Amino acid sequence: YRVSCATDLEKMYRFFDLDDDTECSTVGGWVMEHLGRIPNEGDSFTFDDLNITVTKTDYRRVLEIEVKKPAL
């Protein structure tokens, strides 16, 4: 799945059935919180069973991520 980082974080949580205690309101803020810095394209991390990869950035912002679920 490709997800815009301007997306409301609660909307993404509902779609992927996730739960996390965070004060972030957007997907972009959540990604930066998990990486601990402004991300670069290609940066990735795992959250629950999802693989998250940064696919687009613009200077000091993350614009888009790719979310992959593991194959069953």
C-alpha positions in Angstrom: 0.0 0.0 0.0 1.2 3.6 -0.7 0.2 6.0 2.0 0.4 9.8 1.9 2.2 11.1 5.0 -0.5 13.9 5.2 -3.0 11.2 6.0 -4.6 11.3 9.5 -2.8 8.7 11.6 -6.1 7.4 13.1 -7.4 6.6 9.6 -4.3 4.5 8.8 -4.6 2.8 12.2 -8.2 1.8 11.5 -7.3 0.6 8.0 -4.5 -1.7 9.2 -6.1 -2.5 12.5 -3.2 -1.0 14.5 -2.9 0.4 18.0 -0.1 2.6 19.3 0.2 5.2 22.0 1.4 8.4 20.2 0.6 12.0 20.2 1.2 12.3 16.4 -1.7 13.3 14.2 -0.3 12.5 10.8 1.4 9.5 9.2 4.5 11.7 8.5 4.9 12.7 12.2 4.5 9.0 13.2 7.2 8.0 10.7 9.6 10.6 12.0 8.9 9.6 15.6 9.7 6.0 14.8 12.9 6.8 13.0 14.0 9.5 15.4 15.0 11.9 12.7 13.9 13.4 9.3 13.8 10.4 7.0 15.5 9.8 3.7 14.0 7.9 0.8 14.6 4.2 1.4 14.6 4.4 5.2 12.5 1.6 6.7 11.3 0.1 10.0 8.9 -2.6 11.1 5.8 -1.8 13.2 3.7 -4.8 14.4 3.8 -7.1 11.4 4.1 -4.3 8.8 7.2 -3.2 6.9 7.2 0.6 6.4 9.5 2.1 3.8 9.9 5.8 3.0 9.3 6.3 -0.7 9.1 10.1 -1.2 10.7 13.0 0.7 11.0 16.7 0.1 13.8 18.4 1.9 12.7 18.3 5.5 9.4 16.3 5.1 8.4 12.8 4.4 5.7 12.7 1.7 4.9 9.0 1.1 5.5 5.6 2.6 4.9 2.1 1.4 3.3 -0.3 3.8 3.8 -4.1 3.2 2.1 -6.9 5.1 4.1 -10.2 5.2 2.8 -13.0 3.0 0.6 -15.5 4.7 
